[in-house]
Amino acid sequence: MTPIEHLQSADPIIAAVIQKIGPLETSRDSQDHFRALCRIIVGQQLSVAVARAIWNRVEAHFGPNFSPDAVLKTSENELRTLGLSGAKARYLLALATHIGEGKLQIERLESLPDEEIVREIVAVKGLGPWSADMFLMFHLGRPDILPVGDLGIREAIKRLYNLENRPDAAQMTQIAAPWRPFRTLASRYLWKSLDTNAEI
């Protein structure tokens, strides 16, 4: 049974979303782990277009030498000239410092279970559970991630399941239980459902 077939048989509401939207393209980003985490920091609480514009400036600034060492040699003020807020500039520096001091052994992340990766990432200032979930879903391609802190996912569940309020983490986990072990794919369909104007 394919992941889509599993979701279709497990939950009629998700099945209706899949029927309306059709297959989704699947792709993992090809960046190294450090660059992927930097991009997640840059994109926090920004629209896709704004985040992309700032990220393009950051990448252009560092060029092929985009590394923790290169970031550590850049001042907070210089990072802010690229469009980063003061907080995000400090978060990039915190990430680079963590790696430089060996507190985050970034190249071994891919070999760890999901829960350990989350623990390693959230130990860095500016990277919380949502950031860890995005890293797991879109960079490492882990198949069973439910980003309970994501506002879009909460809103999609509220709409599709006719809830009075956006669900909390416990309610989301309960609703998503039948989607296991493919909650990442189900989440991607939930995000996509927000882009469709017609009722599912």
C-alpha positions as CSV (number, residue, x, y, z in Angstrom):
1,M,0.0,0.0,0.0
2,T,1.4,3.4,-1.0
3,P,1.5,6.3,1.5
4,I,-1.4,8.0,-0.4
5,E,-3.4,4.8,-0.4
6,H,-2.8,4.4,3.4
7,L,-4.1,7.9,4.0
8,Q,-7.1,7.4,1.8
9,S,-8.1,4.3,3.6
10,A,-7.3,5.7,7.1
11,D,-9.2,8.9,7.1
12,P,-12.1,9.9,4.8
13,I,-11.5,13.6,5.3
14,I,-7.9,13.3,4.2
15,A,-9.1,11.1,1.4
16,A,-11.4,13.9,0.1
17,V,-8.5,16.4,0.3
18,I,-6.3,14.0,-1.7
19,Q,-9.1,13.5,-4.2
20,K,-9.5,17.2,-4.8
21,I,-5.8,18.1,-4.9
22,G,-4.3,15.1,-6.6
23,P,-0.7,13.9,-6.2
24,L,1.9,16.2,-4.7
25,E,5.4,16.6,-5.9
26,T,7.9,15.2,-3.5
27,S,11.4,16.7,-3.2
28,R,14.0,17.2,-0.5
29,D,16.1,20.3,-0.5
30,S,19.7,19.6,-1.5
31,Q,21.4,22.0,0.9
32,D,23.8,21.0,3.6
33,H,22.4,20.8,7.1
34,F,23.9,24.1,8.3
35,R,22.5,26.0,5.3
36,A,19.1,24.3,5.7
37,L,18.9,25.4,9.4
38,C,20.0,28.9,8.5
39,R,17.2,29.1,5.9
40,I,14.7,28.0,8.4
41,I,15.8,30.7,10.8
42,V,15.5,33.3,8.0
43,G,12.0,32.2,7.1
44,Q,10.5,32.2,10.6
45,Q,7.3,34.2,10.7
46,L,7.8,35.7,7.2
47,S,5.8,35.3,4.0
48,V,7.3,32.9,1.5
49,A,8.2,35.8,-0.9
50,V,9.9,38.0,1.8
51,A,11.8,35.0,3.2
52,R,13.0,34.1,-0.2
53,A,14.2,37.6,-1.0
54,I,16.2,37.9,2.3
55,W,17.6,34.4,1.9
56,N,18.8,35.2,-1.6
57,R,20.7,38.2,-0.2
58,V,22.2,36.0,2.6
59,E,23.3,33.4,0.1
60,A,24.8,36.0,-2.3
61,H,26.7,37.6,0.6
62,F,28.4,34.3,1.6
63,G,28.7,32.8,-1.8
64,P,30.3,29.3,-1.9
65,N,31.9,29.9,1.5
66,F,28.6,29.6,3.5
67,S,29.9,27.9,6.6
68,P,29.7,28.3,10.4
69,D,33.2,29.9,10.4
70,A,32.1,32.4,7.7
71,V,29.0,33.4,9.7
72,L,31.1,33.8,12.9
73,K,33.4,36.2,11.1
74,T,30.3,38.4,10.2
75,S,29.0,40.9,12.7
76,E,25.4,41.2,13.8
77,N,25.2,44.6,12.1
78,E,26.5,43.2,8.9
79,L,24.0,40.4,9.0
80,R,21.2,43.0,9.6
81,T,22.2,44.9,6.4
82,L,21.1,41.7,4.5
83,G,17.5,42.2,5.8
84,L,17.7,40.1,8.9
85,S,16.2,41.3,12.2
86,G,18.5,41.7,15.1
87,A,17.1,38.6,16.7
88,K,17.6,36.5,13.6
89,A,21.1,37.7,13.1
90,R,21.8,36.6,16.7
91,Y,20.2,33.2,16.0
92,L,22.4,32.6,13.0
93,L,25.5,33.5,15.1
94,A,24.2,31.2,17.9
95,L,23.8,28.3,15.5
96,A,27.3,28.9,14.1
97,T,28.7,29.1,17.6
98,H,27.0,25.9,18.7
99,I,28.5,24.1,15.7
100,G,31.9,25.7,16.1
101,E,32.1,24.6,19.8
102,G,31.0,21.1,19.0
103,K,27.8,21.4,21.0
104,L,25.8,20.6,17.8
105,Q,27.5,17.9,15.7
106,I,25.5,18.8,12.6
107,E,26.8,16.2,10.2
108,R,25.6,13.3,12.4
109,L,22.0,14.6,12.7
110,E,20.8,12.5,9.8
111,S,21.8,9.3,11.6
112,L,19.7,10.1,14.7
113,P,16.0,9.2,15.4
114,D,13.5,12.1,15.0
115,E,13.2,12.8,18.7
116,E,17.0,13.1,19.2
117,I,17.3,15.5,16.3
118,V,14.6,17.7,17.8
119,R,16.5,17.7,21.1
120,E,19.7,18.7,19.4
121,I,18.2,21.5,17.4
122,V,16.0,23.1,20.1
123,A,19.1,23.5,22.3
124,V,20.2,26.3,19.9
125,K,18.7,29.7,20.7
126,G,16.2,30.7,18.0
127,L,15.5,27.1,16.9
128,G,12.3,25.7,18.5
129,P,10.1,22.7,17.9
130,W,8.6,24.2,14.7
131,S,12.0,24.7,13.2
132,A,13.1,21.2,14.1
133,D,9.9,19.9,12.4
134,M,10.6,21.8,9.2
135,F,14.1,20.5,9.1
136,L,12.9,16.9,9.6
137,M,10.1,17.2,7.0
138,F,11.7,19.2,4.2
139,H,15.4,18.6,4.6
140,L,15.7,15.1,5.9
141,G,12.5,13.9,4.4
142,R,11.3,12.1,7.5
143,P,7.9,10.6,6.8
144,D,6.0,10.7,10.1
145,I,6.3,14.3,11.3
146,L,3.3,16.2,12.6
147,P,4.2,19.9,13.2
148,V,1.7,20.6,16.1
149,G,3.0,24.2,16.5
150,D,2.3,25.2,12.9
151,L,-0.6,27.7,12.6
152,G,-1.5,26.6,9.1
153,I,-1.8,23.0,10.1
154,R,-3.9,23.9,13.1
155,E,-6.2,26.1,10.9
156,A,-6.5,23.4,8.2
157,I,-7.6,20.8,10.8
158,K,-10.1,23.3,12.3
159,R,-11.7,23.8,8.9
160,L,-11.7,20.3,7.7
161,Y,-12.9,18.7,10.9
162,N,-15.4,21.4,11.7
163,L,-13.9,22.3,15.0
164,E,-15.0,25.4,16.9
165,N,-11.4,26.4,17.7
166,R,-7.9,25.5,16.4
167,P,-6.9,22.3,18.0
168,D,-4.1,22.0,20.6
169,A,-1.2,19.6,20.3
170,A,-3.0,16.7,22.1
171,Q,-6.1,17.0,19.9
172,M,-4.0,17.2,16.7
173,T,-2.1,14.1,17.8
174,Q,-5.3,12.3,18.3
175,I,-6.8,13.3,15.0
176,A,-3.6,12.4,13.2
177,A,-3.1,9.0,14.8
178,P,-4.7,7.1,11.8
179,W,-2.3,8.9,9.4
180,R,0.8,7.2,11.0
181,P,3.4,6.4,9.7
182,F,2.8,9.1,7.0
183,R,1.9,12.2,8.9
184,T,4.4,14.3,6.9
185,L,2.5,13.7,3.7
186,A,-0.9,14.3,5.4
187,S,0.5,17.6,6.7
188,R,1.5,18.6,3.3
189,Y,-2.0,18.0,2.1
190,L,-3.4,20.0,5.0
191,W,-1.2,23.0,4.0
192,K,-2.3,22.6,0.3
193,S,-5.9,22.5,1.3
194,L,-5.5,26.1,2.6
195,D,-4.6,27.2,-0.9
196,T,-7.9,25.9,-2.4
197,N,-10.8,28.3,-2.3
198,A,-13.5,25.6,-2.9
199,E,-14.8,23.5,-0.1
200,I,-13.2,20.0,0.3
